[in-house]
Amino acid sequence: MPYIHNNEVARLVKTDYKLSDLQNLILLLQDRGTLTFSSLDNGLFPAAQVSDSTQYTGYAAVWVRDNIYVAHSHYLAGKTDVALKCLRCLMQYFSQHQQRFTRIIDGEINPDNVMQRPHIRFNGADLAEINQDWQHAQNDALGYFLWFYCRLIADKALQPSLAELAILTLFPLYFKAIAYWQDEDSGHWEEDRKIAASSIGVVVASLKSLRKLFRENLLVCADCQYQDRTITLEFLDNLIQKGIDVLATILPSESIQPEKQRRYDAALLFLIYPLDILDDAISNDIIADVIKNLQGKYGISRYLDDSFWCRNYSDLPENIRTSISTDREQWLEEKGRGLKQGEEAQWCIFEPIISAIYGVRFQKTQQTKYLEKQTFYLNRSLGQLTATDSQVGGFKCPELYFLNQDKYIPNDATPLLWTQANLYTALKIMEQSLSLRERSLFK
């Protein structure tokens, strides 16, 4: 049984759930506020609930990527209105700042200047950009938006206007302009730029999602034009293939660039779920890599030698805490506080994704081994909920646990809405699996 921080949760955790068991657990979490998402009036979500003491994190801002995960979890749970409100507001944001796309598409701006790229973090209240240097080269964030927006169209949950189609058109043109398949971006972790499989994979998934709309006649080429450029199936096929070809050379690694190599990165899990763009062989390699090399007692590290929230991180100067990895790692080395493998922060956003992956497999095959693994990783996710006597409050979803002196504790970004969303997703997929099993037993 995984380590469970919260005693009330521990009493309801089982190695083999009945549907009623899970529903009782969900009721407890709903009652304790675990699955309550703080949102803005316009439907967007901050990265985390912050207090005066945690304002320094900047997590009161809105991240595109995080909002897609929150919206997707609500959509999966049947709360389509929440997802649509969020996506429409994100569309409004991209519409207001569309020159970030068009100036790069038109060759007026060099995309190497990342502050000139579309901003993936902004002020959610008024949709204004934040006047702060940031690693805005994040192709995955843009890809997630295009992927989910197209999915909502495909499911006939959303009917885009011509103006909205004009904005959608900018995404594939932008990905072509920056040559996404060889573009160095900062990716999911907003750190050092590199050619990353996790970013390329998200863009491939988004372009496939758009292509599906054309193939199913839900969109027509004439509606997707920018100046003299039209998005066609041939254009999308070629653009997708460029990404697929590069992924074949990188996976199951995250990056193979000289001096930027990264063999293991948990962000690759997202290419399996929710994006579903990898075959079983590569997926199995990635899952095995993460479990063997990155999984700890309390969570899963993003990658080896990750300096973000490393040992005694809260003691570091604020400017070092919020710096990118290279600056932070250099400072740590200079101060004689070098990184040590095994002391990386253990994140709480991954176990729910692994549970979801195995849940999807169980629902496809009804093989018990997948349900057992789905249950194990759901229980690890539940185990991460904060204890009732935690200094950050009980029943909350942390961003991560970090090593403070000799004890792992939740960090300041608690509750993190991305963690909440992934747990919400894992619970919903477990509910589906248990319903399927019970229906099968009564046939």
Secondary structure, DSSP 8 states (H G I E B T S, - for coil): ----S-HHHHTT--SS--HHHHHHHHHHHHHTTTT-----TTS---SB---GGGGGG-TTSEEHHHHHHHHHHHHHTT-HHHHHHHHHHHHHHHHHTTHHHHHHHTTSS-TTSGGGS--SEEETTTTEE-SS------HHHHHHHHHHHHHHHHTTS----HHHHHHHHHHHHHHHHTTGGG--B-TTTT-S-B--HHHHHHHHHHHHHHHHHHHTTSS-GGGSEETTEE--HHHHHHHHHHHHHHHHHHTTSSB-STT--BS--GGGGGGTTTS--S-HHHHHHHHHHHHHHTB-SSSB-SSTT--TT-TTGGGS-HHHHTS-HHHHHHHHHHTT----TT-S-EESSSHHHHHHHHHHHHHHH--HHHHHHHHHHHHHHHHTS--TT-TT-SS---SEEEEETTEEEE-SS-SBHHHHHHHHHHHHHHHHHHHHHHHHHT-
